[in-house]
């Protein structure tokens, strides 16, 4: 029929359960480390996005300062030429056209810089979105791993409970 379970066999089962418990704690620690790494990466992405935002704001203020400086220069020149406008109308017209050309060139370069910054910001936003999607996917994977671990623990508990029930209830050999 059934042989009685010896103390060495019970000790072996107990050692196996302890080994499984230690592996479970190791896996739990690995999961926590993984979660910390994900949080750290998310924080660095947020920091990068904040840096890009700060740089954009700095560029906006520089643009406004440059525009104000250009306006001040333009106003000063216009006011000084106003006194002699009847005598030098033709010369002022040529200077104005030259200044307009340089301003247009500067505006074109500023527009190009803004366009490149917008593409860079969009790339960073896409990267952030991609990282968030990866974070959600990792969360789903973690959930399925946790479910498997719980199933293993329940199975081990049932196995030990069944073994103990067999030993205590059906120990007739």
C-alpha positions in Angstrom: 0.0 0.0 0.0 1.5 3.3 1.0 4.8 3.6 2.8 5.1 5.8 5.8 6.9 9.0 5.1 10.2 9.1 6.9 11.6 12.1 8.8 14.3 12.6 6.2 11.7 12.8 3.4 9.8 15.4 5.4 13.0 17.3 6.0 13.7 17.1 2.3 10.2 18.5 1.5 10.7 21.2 4.1 14.1 22.2 2.6 12.5 22.3 -0.9 9.7 24.6 0.4 12.3 26.8 2.0 14.3 27.0 -1.2 11.2 27.9 -3.1 10.4 30.6 -0.5 13.9 32.0 -0.9 13.6 32.0 -4.7 10.3 33.8 -4.3 11.8 36.5 -2.2 14.7 36.9 -4.7 12.1 37.2 -7.5 10.2 39.8 -5.5 13.4 41.8 -5.0 14.2 41.6 -8.7 10.7 42.9 -9.5 11.2 45.8 -7.0 14.5 46.6 -8.6 13.0 46.5 -12.0 10.2 48.8 -10.9 12.7 51.3 -9.4 14.7 51.3 -12.7 11.5 52.0 -14.6 10.6 54.9 -12.3 14.1 56.3 -12.6 14.0 56.2 -16.4 10.6 57.9 -16.4 11.9 60.6 -14.1 14.9 61.2 -16.4 12.6 61.5 -19.4 10.5 64.0 -17.4 13.7 65.9 -16.5 14.8 66.0 -20.2 11.4 67.2 -21.2 11.6 70.0 -18.6 15.1 71.0 -19.8 13.8 71.2 -23.4 10.8 73.3 -22.1 13.2 75.6 -20.2 15.4 76.0 -23.3 12.4 76.9 -25.4 11.3 79.5 -22.9 14.9 80.9 -22.8 14.9 81.1 -26.6 11.5 82.9 -26.6 12.8 85.5 -24.2 16.0 86.0 -26.3 13.8 86.4 -29.3 11.7 89.0 -27.6 14.9 90.9 -26.4 16.4 90.8 -29.9 13.1 92.0 -31.4 12.9 94.8 -28.9 16.5 95.8 -29.5 15.9 95.8 -33.3 12.8 97.9 -32.7 14.7 100.4 -30.5 17.5 100.7 -33.1 14.9 101.1 -35.9 13.1 103.8 -33.9 16.3 105.7 -33.2 17.4 105.7 -36.8 13.9 106.6 -38.0 13.7 109.6 -35.6 17.2 110.8 -36.6 16.4 110.6 -40.2 13.1 112.4 -39.8 14.8 115.8 -39.3 16.5 115.5 -42.7 13.9 113.6 -44.6 13.4 116.2 -47.3 17.1 116.3 -48.1 17.9 112.6 -47.9 14.7 110.8 -48.8 16.4 108.7 -51.4 19.3 107.7 -49.1 16.9 106.7 -46.3 14.9 104.6 -48.7 18.0 102.6 -49.7 19.1 102.1 -46.1 15.6 101.1 -45.1 15.5 98.5 -47.8 18.8 97.1 -46.7 17.7 96.9 -43.1 14.5 95.2 -44.2 16.5 92.6 -46.0 18.6 91.8 -43.0 15.6 91.7 -40.7 13.9 89.3 -43.1 17.0 87.1 -43.2 17.1 87.1 -39.4 13.4 86.3 -39.2 14.0 83.4 -41.7 16.8 82.0 -39.6 14.7 82.4 -36.4 11.8 80.7 -38.1 14.1 77.8 -39.2 15.4 77.5 -35.6 11.8 77.4 -34.3 10.9 74.8 -36.8 13.9 72.6 -35.9 13.0 73.1 -32.2 9.4 72.1 -32.9 10.6 68.9 -34.6 13.0 68.2 -31.7 10.2 68.7 -29.2 7.9 66.4 -31.2 10.6 63.8 -31.3 11.0 64.0 -27.5 7.2 63.8 -27.1 7.1 60.7 -29.3 10.0 59.2 -27.2 8.1 60.0 -24.0 4.9 58.4 -25.4 6.9 55.4 -26.5 8.4 55.0 -23.1 5.0 55.3 -21.4 3.7 52.6 -23.7 6.6 50.4 -22.8 5.9 51.2 -19.1 2.3 50.0 -19.5 3.5 46.9 -21.3 6.0 46.1 -18.5 3.2 46.6 -16.0 1.1 44.0 -17.8 4.1 41.6 -17.9 4.7 42.2 -14.2 1.0 41.4 -13.5 1.1 38.1 -15.4 4.4 37.2 -13.6 2.8 38.0 -10.2 -0.3 35.8 -11.1 2.0 32.9 -12.0 3.9 33.3 -8.8 0.7 33.3 -6.7 -0.5 30.2 -8.6 2.8 28.5 -7.8 2.4 29.4 -4.1 -1.1 28.1 -4.0 -0.2 24.9 -5.7 2.7 24.4 -3.3 0.5 25.1 -0.3 -2.1 22.6 -1.6 0.6 20.0 -2.2 2.0 20.5 1.3 -1.5 20.4 2.8 -2.4 17.3 0.8 0.8 15.6 1.9 0.2 16.5 5.6 -3.4 15.2 5.3 -2.2 12.0 3.7 0.4 11.5 6.5 -2.0 12.3 9.3 -5.2 10.6 8.0 -3.9 7.6 5.9 -0.9 6.5 7.9 -1.9 2.8 7.9 1.0 0.8 6.5 
